[in-house]
Amino acid sequence: MFTAVLCLAMLLLFFVVQALHLPFLVEDTSFLLSQKKWAAGLAGIGLLIADVIAPVPSSIIMLANGILFGPVGGTLLSILGGSGAAWAGYWIGAQGEHVGRRWLGNDALTRAGAFFRKHGMVAVIASRPIPILAEAVSVIAGISRMPAGRFLFATLLGLLPTAVIYAIAGAYTASLNGGLYAFLAVMLLAGAVWLAGKLMTRSS
């Protein structure tokens, strides 16, 4: 229930910011591609970090990173920005633990902590490519005090294939159709990770 409420709150915030019609939040690569490469790189990282509180089209940013910097450079920039967003969400959650305790109560917060101790790795890895859910999971991981080292490791594991797929799509197709195929690929990958995690949990 808390996850659903948090996702709805983020969605509402995204709609509010989207209503401002900011040029760098447009669902295409034109804004970044019109900048100098160094400025586009820094802007891409900043926008990916801001994704935790703003409706940033992260898949488009990662695609543009691949177009501008190739598969290796694009992957590194996307991982850097995506990791920054995850850590921002984790920090927000850790700082707002008292709010979560007031909303959820001690028992629910204890259950959340137990869930992240048991399933946190799979939840973080599988949620990385999924808009809104990725940010919500990062916040809840911080609230439930998931160990920072495990959170970082899971974040990197989840981001790496996503960043690679988008960077390759950008470097070798340079089109939004390529970005769509990349998006479908990372969604399938996220589903496969979640399914594998459930099967492993049942067998253990």
GROMACS elastic network, one bead per residue, 0.5 to 0.9 nm:
[ bonds ]
;  ai    aj funct       b0    kb
    1     4     6  0.50931   500
    1     5     6  0.62232   500
    1     6     6  0.85556   500
    2     5     6  0.51173   500
    2     6     6  0.60385   500
    2     7     6  0.85229   500
    2   100     6  0.87114   500
    2   103     6  0.82344   500
    2   104     6  0.73351   500
    2   140     6  0.88753   500
    3     6     6  0.50965   500
    3     7     6  0.61088   500
    3     8     6  0.86059   500
    3   133     6  0.84205   500
    3   136     6  0.66760   500
    3   137     6  0.77308   500
    3   140     6  0.76676   500
    4     7     6  0.51182   500
    4     8     6  0.61772   500
    4     9     6  0.86219   500
    4   136     6  0.88367   500
    5     8     6  0.50875   500
    5     9     6  0.61437   500
    5    10     6  0.86309   500
    6     9     6  0.50829   500
    6    10     6  0.62121   500
    6    11     6  0.85505   500
    6   136     6  0.63384   500
    6   139     6  0.89559   500
    7    10     6  0.51114   500
    7    11     6  0.60636   500
    7    12     6  0.86141   500
    7   132     6  0.61677   500
    7   133     6  0.65828   500
    7   135     6  0.83884   500
    7   136     6  0.60949   500
    8    12     6  0.61525   500
    8    13     6  0.86056   500
    8   132     6  0.88635   500
    9    12     6  0.51393   500
    9    13     6  0.62695   500
    9    14     6  0.86163   500
   10    13     6  0.50226   500
   10    14     6  0.60801   500
   10    15     6  0.86887   500
   10    52     6  0.85641   500
   10    53     6  0.70575   500
   10    54     6  0.83025   500
   10    55     6  0.89069   500
   10   132     6  0.68162   500
   10   135     6  0.85380   500
   10   136     6  0.80210   500
   11    15     6  0.63059   500
   11    16     6  0.87316   500
   11    55     6  0.82873   500
   11   132     6  0.71211   500
   12    15     6  0.51667   500
   12    16     6  0.63397   500
   12    17     6  0.87975   500
   13    16     6  0.50938   500
   13    17     6  0.62780   500
   13    18     6  0.84742   500
   13    53     6  0.73663   500
   13    54     6  0.71434   500
   13    55     6  0.80392   500
   14    17     6  0.52407   500
   14    18     6  0.59307   500
   14    19     6  0.85637   500
   14    53     6  0.73422   500
   14    54     6  0.54739   500
   14    56     6  0.84644   500
   15    19     6  0.61510   500
   15    54     6  0.88936   500
   15    55     6  0.74545   500
   16    19     6  0.52903   500
   16    20     6  0.72064   500
   17    20     6  0.55021   500
   17    21     6  0.77049   500
   17    22     6  0.81914   500
   17    54     6  0.64937   500
   17    55     6  0.68333   500
   18    21     6  0.56408   500
   18    22     6  0.72134   500
   18    25     6  0.74097   500
   18    26     6  0.89212   500
   18    54     6  0.80986   500
   18    55     6  0.64434   500
   18    56     6  0.89433   500
   19    22     6  0.82229   500
   21    24     6  0.86772   500
   21    25     6  0.73042   500
   21    26     6  0.77003   500
   22    25     6  0.55739   500
   22    26     6  0.71640   500
   23    26     6  0.56139   500
   23    31     6  0.68612   500
   24    27     6  0.85783   500
   24    29     6  0.89606   500
   24    30     6  0.87690   500
   24    31     6  0.58314   500
   24    32     6  0.76289   500
   24    47     6  0.83318   500
   24    56     6  0.81736   500
   25    28     6  0.84371   500
   25    31     6  0.86125   500
   25    47     6  0.86925   500
   25    54     6  0.88123   500
   25    55     6  0.69956   500
   25    56     6  0.55903   500
   25    57     6  0.65539   500
   26    29     6  0.79474   500
   26    30     6  0.83736   500
   26    31     6  0.78091   500
   26    56     6  0.83291   500
   26    57     6  0.75211   500
   27    30     6  0.88871   500
   27    56     6  0.86311   500
   27    57     6  0.61589   500
   27    60     6  0.66991   500
   28    31     6  0.75403   500
   28    32     6  0.88734   500
   28    57     6  0.83742   500
   28    60     6  0.62055   500
   28    61     6  0.85117   500
   28    64     6  0.87623   500
   28   176     6  0.74960   500
   29    32     6  0.57512   500
   29    33     6  0.60379   500
   29    34     6  0.85788   500
   29    60     6  0.62177   500
   29    61     6  0.70983   500
   29    63     6  0.77673   500
   29    64     6  0.57845   500
   29   175     6  0.89642   500
   29   176     6  0.83673   500
   30    33     6  0.51470   500
   30    34     6  0.60120   500
   30    35     6  0.89048   500
   30    64     6  0.87679   500
   31    34     6  0.54071   500
   31    35     6  0.69318   500
   31    40     6  0.85839   500
   32    35     6  0.54316   500
   32    36     6  0.82911   500
   32    37     6  0.84295   500
   32    39     6  0.83592   500
   32    40     6  0.52323   500
   32    41     6  0.83208   500
   32    43     6  0.76030   500
   32    44     6  0.74854   500
   32    61     6  0.78618   500
   32    64     6  0.68677   500
   32    65     6  0.86611   500
   32    68     6  0.88670   500
   33    36     6  0.77658   500
   33    37     6  0.79676   500
   33    40     6  0.71239   500
   33    64     6  0.70567   500
   33    67     6  0.84021   500
   33    68     6  0.73418   500
   34    37     6  0.88338   500
   34    40     6  0.81862   500
   35    38     6  0.81558   500
   35    39     6  0.61162   500
   35    40     6  0.54618   500
   36    39     6  0.52368   500
   36    40     6  0.59461   500
   36    41     6  0.85437   500
   37    41     6  0.60585   500
   37    42     6  0.86574   500
   37    68     6  0.69215   500
   37    69     6  0.81488   500
   38    41     6  0.51143   500
   38    42     6  0.63440   500
   38    43     6  0.85287   500
   39    42     6  0.52338   500
   39    43     6  0.59338   500
   39    44     6  0.83897   500
   40    44     6  0.58697   500
   40    45     6  0.85704   500
   40    64     6  0.88222   500
   40    65     6  0.82308   500
   40    68     6  0.83384   500
   41    44     6  0.51390   500
   41    45     6  0.63753   500
   41    46     6  0.86906   500
   41    65     6  0.71666   500
   41    68     6  0.84173   500
   41    69     6  0.84084   500
   41    74     6  0.88082   500
   41    77     6  0.70955   500
   42    45     6  0.52239   500
   42    46     6  0.61741   500
   42    47     6  0.85582   500
   42    77     6  0.86785   500
   43    46     6  0.50369   500
   43    47     6  0.59433   500
   43    48     6  0.84702   500
   44    47     6  0.51556   500
   44    48     6  0.61201   500
   44    49     6  0.86181   500
   44    58     6  0.88423   500
   44    61     6  0.59806   500
   44    62     6  0.78362   500
   44    64     6  0.83237   500
   44    65     6  0.73229   500
   44    77     6  0.76596   500
   44    78     6  0.77977   500
   44    81     6  0.72374   500
   45    48     6  0.52255   500
   45    49     6  0.62935   500
   45    50     6  0.86476   500
   45    61     6  0.86262   500
   45    77     6  0.64601   500
   45    78     6  0.69224   500
   45    79     6  0.88264   500
   45    80     6  0.67076   500
   45    82     6  0.77503   500
   45    84     6  0.81620   500
   46    49     6  0.51692   500
   46    50     6  0.61373   500
   46    51     6  0.86741   500
   46    81     6  0.66509   500
   46    84     6  0.86305   500
   46    85     6  0.89677   500
   47    51     6  0.62048   500
   47    54     6  0.85837   500
   47    56     6  0.64805   500
   47    57     6  0.87140   500
   47    58     6  0.78389   500
   47    61     6  0.78497   500
   47    81     6  0.75902   500
   48    51     6  0.50794   500
   48    52     6  0.79203   500
   48    56     6  0.69131   500
   48    57     6  0.83753   500
   48    58     6  0.60196   500
   48    61     6  0.73596   500
   48    62     6  0.86092   500
   48    78     6  0.76268   500
   48    80     6  0.86653   500
   48    82     6  0.57274   500
   48    83     6  0.87398   500
   48    84     6  0.76117   500
   48    85     6  0.62797   500
   49    52     6  0.64116   500
   49    53     6  0.86598   500
   49    80     6  0.87524   500
   49    81     6  0.53411   500
   49    82     6  0.62932   500
   49    83     6  0.77229   500
   49    84     6  0.51663   500
   49    86     6  0.77326   500
   49    87     6  0.87390   500
   49    88     6  0.73290   500
   50    53     6  0.58236   500
   50    54     6  0.58405   500
   50    55     6  0.84128   500
   50    56     6  0.71747   500
   50    81     6  0.88617   500
   50    84     6  0.86995   500
   50    85     6  0.65345   500
   50    88     6  0.86527   500
   51    55     6  0.61223   500
   51    56     6  0.50327   500
   51    57     6  0.78856   500
   51    58     6  0.71109   500
   51    82     6  0.85336   500
   51    85     6  0.64029   500
   51   131     6  0.89715   500
   51   132     6  0.87791   500
   51   135     6  0.79340   500
   52    55     6  0.82293   500
   52    56     6  0.84896   500
   52    85     6  0.56288   500
   52    86     6  0.74929   500
   52    88     6  0.70828   500
   52    89     6  0.61783   500
   52   132     6  0.79686   500
   52   134     6  0.85358   500
   52   135     6  0.54537   500
   52   136     6  0.84538   500
   52   138     6  0.89746   500
   53    56     6  0.85790   500
   53    89     6  0.86583   500
   53   135     6  0.82489   500
   55    58     6  0.85774   500
   55   132     6  0.88325   500
   56    59     6  0.87177   500
   56    60     6  0.86682   500
   56    61     6  0.82299   500
   57    60     6  0.54173   500
   57    61     6  0.64489   500
   57    62     6  0.88921   500
   57   131     6  0.86711   500
   58    62     6  0.61579   500
   58    63     6  0.84921   500
   58    78     6  0.88700   500
   58    82     6  0.85451   500
   58   129     6  0.89978   500
   58   131     6  0.81797   500
   59    62     6  0.51483   500
   59    63     6  0.61035   500
   59    64     6  0.86037   500
   59   129     6  0.84039   500
   59   163     6  0.89232   500
   59   166     6  0.71707   500
   59   179     6  0.72510   500
   59   180     6  0.89011   500
   59   182     6  0.85936   500
   59   183     6  0.71236   500
   60    64     6  0.61072   500
   60    65     6  0.85676   500
   60   166     6  0.85389   500
   60   176     6  0.80900   500
   60   179     6  0.71579   500
   61    64     6  0.50844   500
   61    65     6  0.62068   500
   61    66     6  0.87963   500
   61    78     6  0.79100   500
   62    66     6  0.64691   500
   62    67     6  0.88150   500
   62    74     6  0.69529   500
   62    75     6  0.77621   500
   62    77     6  0.81078   500
   62    78     6  0.56389   500
   62   162     6  0.88447   500
   62   163     6  0.65939   500
   62   166     6  0.57032   500
   62   167     6  0.63182   500
   62   170     6  0.78998   500
   62   179     6  0.89810   500
   63    66     6  0.52100   500
   63    67     6  0.64060   500
   63    68     6  0.88133   500
   63    74     6  0.79961   500
   63   163     6  0.86512   500
   63   165     6  0.88165   500
   63   166     6  0.50465   500
   63   167     6  0.56982   500
   63   168     6  0.81567   500
   63   169     6  0.66637   500
   63   171     6  0.80129   500
   63   174     6  0.77336   500
   63   175     6  0.85094   500
   63   176     6  0.82626   500
   63   178     6  0.85507   500
   63   179     6  0.62802   500
   63   182     6  0.88094   500
   64    68     6  0.60936   500
   64    69     6  0.83053   500
   64    74     6  0.79119   500
   64   166     6  0.85496   500
   64   167     6  0.78296   500
   64   170     6  0.61786   500
   64   171     6  0.85404   500
   64   174     6  0.79618   500
   65    68     6  0.52795   500
   65    69     6  0.56759   500
   65    70     6  0.72139   500
   65    71     6  0.83230   500
   65    73     6  0.74906   500
   65    75     6  0.74729   500
   65    77     6  0.69497   500
   65    78     6  0.70446   500
   65   166     6  0.83028   500
   65   167     6  0.63633   500
   65   170     6  0.71636   500
   65   171     6  0.83431   500
   66    69     6  0.53689   500
   66    71     6  0.54258   500
   66    72     6  0.79901   500
   66    73     6  0.72735   500
   66    75     6  0.70904   500
   66    78     6  0.89157   500
   66   163     6  0.88901   500
   66   164     6  0.86978   500
   66   166     6  0.66823   500
   66   168     6  0.61847   500
   66   169     6  0.70089   500
   66   172     6  0.83134   500
   66   174     6  0.80650   500
   67    70     6  0.58853   500
   67    71     6  0.81943   500
   67    74     6  0.76230   500
   67   167     6  0.71992   500
   67   168     6  0.84219   500
   67   169     6  0.81242   500
   67   172     6  0.76951   500
   67   173     6  0.82449   500
   67   174     6  0.57247   500
   67   175     6  0.88985   500
   68    73     6  0.85227   500
   68    74     6  0.73226   500
   68   170     6  0.80556   500
   68   171     6  0.74783   500
   69    72     6  0.73654   500
   69    74     6  0.50733   500
   69    75     6  0.86444   500
   69    77     6  0.87290   500
   69   167     6  0.83680   500
   69   171     6  0.76562   500
   70    73     6  0.55870   500
   70    74     6  0.54676   500
   70    75     6  0.80643   500
   70   167     6  0.65515   500
   70   168     6  0.72577   500
   70   170     6  0.75056   500
   70   172     6  0.83651   500
   71    74     6  0.52693   500
   71    75     6  0.58972   500
   71    76     6  0.86503   500
   71   163     6  0.88837   500
   71   164     6  0.67369   500
   71   165     6  0.85628   500
   71   166     6  0.83308   500
   71   169     6  0.83086   500
   71   170     6  0.77688   500
   71   171     6  0.59144   500
   71   172     6  0.85670   500
   72    75     6  0.51845   500
   72    76     6  0.63250   500
   72    77     6  0.87559   500
   72   164     6  0.78492   500
   72   167     6  0.74560   500
   72   168     6  0.85130   500
   73    76     6  0.51989   500
   73    77     6  0.62079   500
   73    78     6  0.85840   500
   73   167     6  0.81980   500
   74    77     6  0.52587   500
   74    78     6  0.61196   500
   74    79     6  0.85727   500
   74   163     6  0.75388   500
   74   164     6  0.78756   500
   74   166     6  0.82705   500
   74   167     6  0.51781   500
   74   168     6  0.82928   500
   74   170     6  0.84929   500
   74   171     6  0.83511   500
   75    78     6  0.52141   500
   75    79     6  0.61241   500
   75    80     6  0.85710   500
   75   160     6  0.75199   500
   75   161     6  0.89702   500
   75   162     6  0.86328   500
   75   164     6  0.52595   500
   75   165     6  0.84162   500
   75   166     6  0.78312   500
   75   167     6  0.55585   500
   75   168     6  0.83889   500
   76    79     6  0.51707   500
   76    80     6  0.61231   500
   76    81     6  0.86787   500
   76   160     6  0.87889   500
   76   163     6  0.77833   500
   76   164     6  0.86995   500
   77    80     6  0.50762   500
   77    81     6  0.62020   500
   77    82     6  0.84379   500
   77   163     6  0.85536   500
   78    81     6  0.51951   500
   78    82     6  0.58241   500
   78    83     6  0.82756   500
   78   159     6  0.81460   500
   78   160     6  0.87195   500
   78   162     6  0.88567   500
   78   163     6  0.56788   500
   78   164     6  0.86588   500
   78   166     6  0.89101   500
   78   167     6  0.82595   500
   79    82     6  0.50516   500
   79    83     6  0.57904   500
   79    84     6  0.83477   500
   79   156     6  0.73309   500
   79   159     6  0.60842   500
   79   160     6  0.66216   500
   79   162     6  0.88383   500
   79   163     6  0.62977   500
   80    83     6  0.52810   500
   80    84     6  0.62147   500
   80    85     6  0.87995   500
   81    84     6  0.50580   500
   81    85     6  0.63336   500
   81    86     6  0.87399   500
   82    85     6  0.51182   500
   82    86     6  0.62612   500
   82    87     6  0.86666   500
   82   128     6  0.85368   500
   82   155     6  0.84913   500
   82   156     6  0.87919   500
   82   159     6  0.69717   500
   82   163     6  0.87589   500
   83    86     6  0.50317   500
   83    87     6  0.61157   500
   83    88     6  0.84823   500
   83   152     6  0.78796   500
   83   155     6  0.67394   500
   83   156     6  0.70810   500
   83   159     6  0.77285   500
   84    87     6  0.51590   500
   84    88     6  0.60589   500
   84    89     6  0.86339   500
   85    88     6  0.50267   500
   85    89     6  0.62477   500
   85    90     6  0.85998   500
   85   135     6  0.77036   500
   85   138     6  0.86988   500
   86    89     6  0.51801   500
   86    90     6  0.61502   500
   86    91     6  0.85891   500
   86   128     6  0.86930   500
   86   134     6  0.78345   500
   86   135     6  0.67683   500
   86   137     6  0.88995   500
   86   138     6  0.57102   500
   86   139     6  0.82506   500
   86   151     6  0.89182   500
   86   152     6  0.84347   500
   86   155     6  0.71675   500
   87    91     6  0.59716   500
   87    92     6  0.84619   500
   87   138     6  0.74238   500
   87   139     6  0.88923   500
   87   142     6  0.89035   500
   87   151     6  0.88156   500
   87   152     6  0.79823   500
   88    91     6  0.51183   500
   88    92     6  0.61562   500
   88    93     6  0.86187   500
   88   135     6  0.89933   500
   88   138     6  0.81798   500
   88   139     6  0.82903   500
   89    92     6  0.50711   500
   89    93     6  0.61975   500
   89    94     6  0.86286   500
   89   135     6  0.60623   500
   89   136     6  0.75920   500
   89   137     6  0.82465   500
   89   138     6  0.50162   500
   89   140     6  0.83292   500
   89   141     6  0.85471   500
   89   142     6  0.73666   500
   90    93     6  0.51108   500
   90    94     6  0.61408   500
   90    95     6  0.85965   500
   90   135     6  0.86253   500
   90   137     6  0.84712   500
   90   140     6  0.73330   500
   90   141     6  0.61595   500
   90   143     6  0.75614   500
   90   145     6  0.88410   500
   90   148     6  0.86175   500
   90   151     6  0.85987   500
   91    94     6  0.50330   500
   91    95     6  0.60402   500
   91    96     6  0.83819   500
   91   138     6  0.85461   500
   91   139     6  0.73467   500
   91   142     6  0.61443   500
   91   143     6  0.86232   500
   92    95     6  0.52266   500
   92    96     6  0.60129   500
   92    97     6  0.86322   500
   92   138     6  0.87289   500
   92   139     6  0.61556   500
   92   142     6  0.70558   500
   92   143     6  0.81220   500
   93    96     6  0.50260   500
   93    97     6  0.60934   500
   93   100     6  0.82284   500
   93   138     6  0.74293   500
   93   140     6  0.58998   500
   93   141     6  0.69726   500
   93   144     6  0.79776   500
   93   145     6  0.85066   500
   94    97     6  0.53769   500
   94    98     6  0.88186   500
   94   139     6  0.75447   500
   94   140     6  0.83793   500
   94   141     6  0.80386   500
   94   144     6  0.76548   500
   94   145     6  0.67085   500
   95    98     6  0.77747   500
   95    99     6  0.88112   500
   95   142     6  0.78931   500
   95   143     6  0.76183   500
   96    99     6  0.52375   500
   96   100     6  0.64489   500
   96   101     6  0.87019   500
   96   139     6  0.88640   500
   96   142     6  0.84226   500
   96   143     6  0.66692   500
   97   100     6  0.50143   500
   97   101     6  0.60613   500
   97   102     6  0.85878   500
   97   142     6  0.77305   500
   97   144     6  0.75929   500
   97   145     6  0.86088   500
   98   102     6  0.61676   500
   98   103     6  0.86139   500
   98   143     6  0.84652   500
   99   102     6  0.50876   500
   99   103     6  0.61629   500
   99   104     6  0.83865   500
   99   143     6  0.89519   500
  100   103     6  0.50495   500
  100   104     6  0.56458   500
  100   105     6  0.74878   500
  100   109     6  0.74124   500
  100   140     6  0.87062   500
  100   143     6  0.67052   500
  100   144     6  0.88431   500
  101   104     6  0.52035   500
  101   106     6  0.58465   500
  101   107     6  0.88880   500
  101   108     6  0.81160   500
  101   109     6  0.63120   500
  101   143     6  0.85683   500
  102   105     6  0.55030   500
  102   106     6  0.80515   500
  104   107     6  0.76713   500
  104   108     6  0.54454   500
  104   109     6  0.61896   500
  105   108     6  0.55601   500
  105   109     6  0.62360   500
  105   110     6  0.86608   500
  106   109     6  0.51133   500
  106   110     6  0.60620   500
  106   111     6  0.86698   500
  107   110     6  0.50794   500
  107   111     6  0.63220   500
  107   112     6  0.86764   500
  108   111     6  0.50274   500
  108   112     6  0.61482   500
  108   113     6  0.86002   500
  109   113     6  0.61731   500
  109   114     6  0.85957   500
  109   143     6  0.80765   500
  109   144     6  0.64914   500
  110   113     6  0.50643   500
  110   114     6  0.62330   500
  110   115     6  0.86489   500
  110   144     6  0.76286   500
  111   115     6  0.60899   500
  111   116     6  0.86609   500
  111   144     6  0.87812   500
  112   115     6  0.50315   500
  112   116     6  0.62856   500
  112   117     6  0.85951   500
  112   140     6  0.80753   500
  112   141     6  0.85463   500
  112   143     6  0.86036   500
  112   144     6  0.58833   500
  113   116     6  0.52486   500
  113   117     6  0.61751   500
  113   118     6  0.87120   500
  113   120     6  0.89820   500
  113   141     6  0.81227   500
  113   143     6  0.83164   500
  113   145     6  0.67148   500
  113   146     6  0.69098   500
  114   117     6  0.50818   500
  114   118     6  0.63015   500
  114   119     6  0.84471   500
  114   144     6  0.83544   500
  115   118     6  0.52110   500
  115   119     6  0.56077   500
  115   120     6  0.66243   500
  115   144     6  0.88800   500
  116   119     6  0.51048   500
  116   121     6  0.74403   500
  116   123     6  0.79277   500
  116   140     6  0.89237   500
  116   141     6  0.68746   500
  116   144     6  0.72138   500
  116   145     6  0.84396   500
  116   146     6  0.61083   500
  117   120     6  0.57193   500
  117   121     6  0.81651   500
  117   146     6  0.66477   500
  117   147     6  0.83627   500
  118   121     6  0.78872   500
  118   122     6  0.89537   500
  118   201     6  0.86840   500
  119   122     6  0.55774   500
  119   123     6  0.61132   500
  119   124     6  0.86724   500
  119   197     6  0.79265   500
  119   198     6  0.88163   500
  119   201     6  0.82829   500
  120   123     6  0.50383   500
  120   124     6  0.60192   500
  120   125     6  0.84484   500
  120   141     6  0.75601   500
  120   146     6  0.73508   500
  120   150     6  0.83611   500
  120   151     6  0.77903   500
  120   154     6  0.83031   500
  121   124     6  0.53960   500
  121   125     6  0.61136   500
  121   126     6  0.85104   500
  121   150     6  0.70365   500
  121   151     6  0.70654   500
  121   153     6  0.83003   500
  121   154     6  0.53822   500
  121   155     6  0.84067   500
  121   197     6  0.89023   500
  122   125     6  0.51689   500
  122   126     6  0.58597   500
  122   127     6  0.82659   500
  122   154     6  0.75864   500
  122   158     6  0.89858   500
  122   193     6  0.70128   500
  122   194     6  0.62942   500
  122   196     6  0.87393   500
  122   197     6  0.58763   500
  122   198     6  0.85892   500
  123   126     6  0.54229   500
  123   127     6  0.59626   500
  123   128     6  0.87026   500
  123   137     6  0.73541   500
  123   154     6  0.86740   500
  123   194     6  0.72629   500
  123   197     6  0.86444   500
  124   127     6  0.53240   500
  124   128     6  0.63793   500
  124   134     6  0.73045   500
  124   137     6  0.65495   500
  124   138     6  0.72460   500
  124   141     6  0.83301   500
  124   151     6  0.72738   500
  124   154     6  0.59047   500
  124   155     6  0.61674   500
  124   157     6  0.89624   500
  124   158     6  0.70811   500
  125   128     6  0.57469   500
  125   129     6  0.85952   500
  125   154     6  0.53297   500
  125   155     6  0.59387   500
  125   156     6  0.79737   500
  125   157     6  0.61780   500
  125   159     6  0.75391   500
  125   190     6  0.75816   500
  125   193     6  0.74682   500
  125   194     6  0.83118   500
  126   129     6  0.72378   500
  126   130     6  0.80162   500
  126   134     6  0.84903   500
  126   158     6  0.63955   500
  126   187     6  0.88885   500
  126   189     6  0.78770   500
  126   191     6  0.68890   500
  126   192     6  0.82251   500
  126   193     6  0.56964   500
  126   194     6  0.56876   500
  127   130     6  0.53441   500
  127   131     6  0.81920   500
  127   132     6  0.89926   500
  127   133     6  0.61180   500
  127   135     6  0.84908   500
  127   137     6  0.72067   500
  127   158     6  0.76263   500
  127   190     6  0.67575   500
  127   194     6  0.86792   500
  128   131     6  0.79041   500
  128   133     6  0.79295   500
  128   135     6  0.82609   500
  128   137     6  0.88623   500
  128   155     6  0.71339   500
  128   158     6  0.55139   500
  128   159     6  0.61324   500
  128   162     6  0.79918   500
  128   190     6  0.78044   500
  129   133     6  0.86931   500
  129   134     6  0.69317   500
  129   158     6  0.76377   500
  129   159     6  0.74389   500
  129   162     6  0.65320   500
  129   183     6  0.81794   500
  129   186     6  0.63366   500
  129   187     6  0.66774   500
  129   189     6  0.88904   500
  129   190     6  0.69320   500
  130   133     6  0.57312   500
  130   134     6  0.56819   500
  130   135     6  0.87982   500
  130   186     6  0.86767   500
  130   187     6  0.72123   500
  130   190     6  0.80119   500
  131   134     6  0.59508   500
  131   135     6  0.74312   500
  132   135     6  0.52913   500
  132   136     6  0.61724   500
  132   137     6  0.86354   500
  133   137     6  0.59860   500
  133   138     6  0.85048   500
  134   137     6  0.52824   500
  134   138     6  0.62968   500
  134   139     6  0.87974   500
  135   138     6  0.51333   500
  135   139     6  0.63156   500
  135   140     6  0.87158   500
  136   139     6  0.51754   500
  136   140     6  0.61884   500
  136   141     6  0.85037   500
  137   140     6  0.50879   500
  137   141     6  0.59288   500
  137   142     6  0.85835   500
  138   141     6  0.50623   500
  138   142     6  0.63823   500
  138   143     6  0.87647   500
  138   151     6  0.84406   500
  139   142     6  0.51886   500
  139   143     6  0.62976   500
  139   144     6  0.87120   500
  140   144     6  0.59993   500
  140   145     6  0.83475   500
  140   146     6  0.87163   500
  141   144     6  0.52348   500
  141   145     6  0.60581   500
  141   146     6  0.52788   500
  141   147     6  0.85521   500
  141   151     6  0.76569   500
  142   145     6  0.50155   500
  142   146     6  0.62156   500
  142   147     6  0.86230   500
  142   148     6  0.83644   500
  142   151     6  0.89586   500
  143   146     6  0.78860   500
  145   148     6  0.78174   500
  146   149     6  0.85994   500
  146   150     6  0.72928   500
  146   151     6  0.66056   500
  147   150     6  0.54514   500
  147   151     6  0.62220   500
  147   152     6  0.87427   500
  148   152     6  0.60884   500
  148   153     6  0.85752   500
  149   152     6  0.51889   500
  149   153     6  0.61944   500
  149   154     6  0.85966   500
  150   153     6  0.51229   500
  150   154     6  0.60459   500
  150   155     6  0.84032   500
  151   154     6  0.52059   500
  151   155     6  0.59837   500
  151   156     6  0.86335   500
  152   155     6  0.50178   500
  152   156     6  0.62139   500
  152   157     6  0.86199   500
  153   156     6  0.52792   500
  153   157     6  0.62339   500
  153   158     6  0.86699   500
  154   157     6  0.50460   500
  154   158     6  0.61148   500
  154   159     6  0.85053   500
  155   158     6  0.51824   500
  155   159     6  0.60107   500
  155   160     6  0.85146   500
  156   159     6  0.50477   500
  156   160     6  0.58687   500
  157   160     6  0.55816   500
  157   161     6  0.74726   500
  158   161     6  0.66504   500
  158   162     6  0.69981   500
  158   190     6  0.82843   500
  159   162     6  0.52210   500
  159   163     6  0.58712   500
  159   164     6  0.84370   500
  160   163     6  0.52551   500
  160   164     6  0.60861   500
  160   165     6  0.86201   500
  161   164     6  0.50482   500
  161   165     6  0.60526   500
  161   166     6  0.86244   500
  161   186     6  0.76917   500
  161   189     6  0.85490   500
  162   165     6  0.53097   500
  162   166     6  0.63278   500
  162   167     6  0.85422   500
  162   182     6  0.83146   500
  162   183     6  0.85522   500
  162   185     6  0.86182   500
  162   186     6  0.58279   500
  162   189     6  0.86126   500
  163   166     6  0.53436   500
  163   167     6  0.59548   500
  163   168     6  0.85176   500
  164   167     6  0.51123   500
  164   168     6  0.60604   500
  164   169     6  0.84768   500
  165   168     6  0.53153   500
  165   169     6  0.61323   500
  165   170     6  0.86210   500
  165   182     6  0.59775   500
  165   183     6  0.85389   500
  165   185     6  0.78617   500
  165   186     6  0.74978   500
  166   170     6  0.60522   500
  166   171     6  0.84896   500
  166   178     6  0.84036   500
  166   179     6  0.66432   500
  166   182     6  0.57738   500
  166   183     6  0.77636   500
  166   186     6  0.87883   500
  167   170     6  0.51098   500
  167   171     6  0.59859   500
  167   172     6  0.85361   500
  168   171     6  0.50501   500
  168   172     6  0.59876   500
  168   173     6  0.79661   500
  168   182     6  0.88159   500
  169   172     6  0.55512   500
  169   173     6  0.54668   500
  169   174     6  0.67745   500
  169   175     6  0.80019   500
  169   178     6  0.54278   500
  169   179     6  0.62359   500
  169   181     6  0.82298   500
  169   182     6  0.64795   500
  170   173     6  0.55569   500
  170   175     6  0.68903   500
  170   176     6  0.85670   500
  170   178     6  0.70640   500
  170   179     6  0.71093   500
  171   174     6  0.59830   500
  172   175     6  0.88292   500
  172   178     6  0.85953   500
  173   176     6  0.84487   500
  173   177     6  0.81935   500
  173   178     6  0.57551   500
  173   179     6  0.84730   500
  174   177     6  0.85724   500
  174   178     6  0.69443   500
  174   179     6  0.82364   500
  175   178     6  0.52891   500
  175   179     6  0.65762   500
  175   180     6  0.89032   500
  176   180     6  0.61683   500
  176   181     6  0.86861   500
  177   181     6  0.63833   500
  177   182     6  0.85606   500
  178   181     6  0.51974   500
  178   182     6  0.61428   500
  178   183     6  0.85876   500
  179   183     6  0.60507   500
  179   184     6  0.86488   500
  180   183     6  0.50045   500
  180   184     6  0.62993   500
  180   185     6  0.85913   500
  181   184     6  0.51379   500
  181   185     6  0.61601   500
  181   186     6  0.87709   500
  182   186     6  0.62634   500
  182   187     6  0.86008   500
  183   186     6  0.53101   500
  183   187     6  0.61970   500
  183   188     6  0.86723   500
  184   187     6  0.51034   500
  184   188     6  0.62276   500
  184   189     6  0.85808   500
  185   188     6  0.52045   500
  185   189     6  0.61768   500
  185   190     6  0.86759   500
  186   190     6  0.60379   500
  186   191     6  0.85420   500
  187   190     6  0.50657   500
  187   191     6  0.62596   500
  187   192     6  0.86138   500
  188   191     6  0.50865   500
  188   192     6  0.61479   500
  188   193     6  0.86718   500
  189   192     6  0.50150   500
  189   193     6  0.62091   500
  189   194     6  0.86645   500
  190   193     6  0.51580   500
  190   194     6  0.62671   500
  190   195     6  0.86389   500
  191   194     6  0.51507   500
  191   195     6  0.61079   500
  191   196     6  0.85179   500
  192   195     6  0.51160   500
  192   196     6  0.60241   500
  192   197     6  0.84749   500
  193   196     6  0.51118   500
  193   197     6  0.60763   500
  193   198     6  0.86768   500
  194   197     6  0.50494   500
  194   198     6  0.62730   500
  194   199     6  0.87120   500
  195   198     6  0.51465   500
  195   199     6  0.62428   500
  195   200     6  0.86087   500
  196   199     6  0.51282   500
  196   200     6  0.61120   500
  196   201     6  0.85728   500
  197   200     6  0.51216   500
  197   201     6  0.61466   500
  197   202     6  0.86813   500
  198   201     6  0.50621   500
  198   202     6  0.62241   500
  198   203     6  0.86682   500
  199   202     6  0.51654   500
  199   203     6  0.62192   500
  199   204     6  0.86665   500
  200   203     6  0.51775   500
  200   204     6  0.61789   500
  201   204     6  0.52392   500
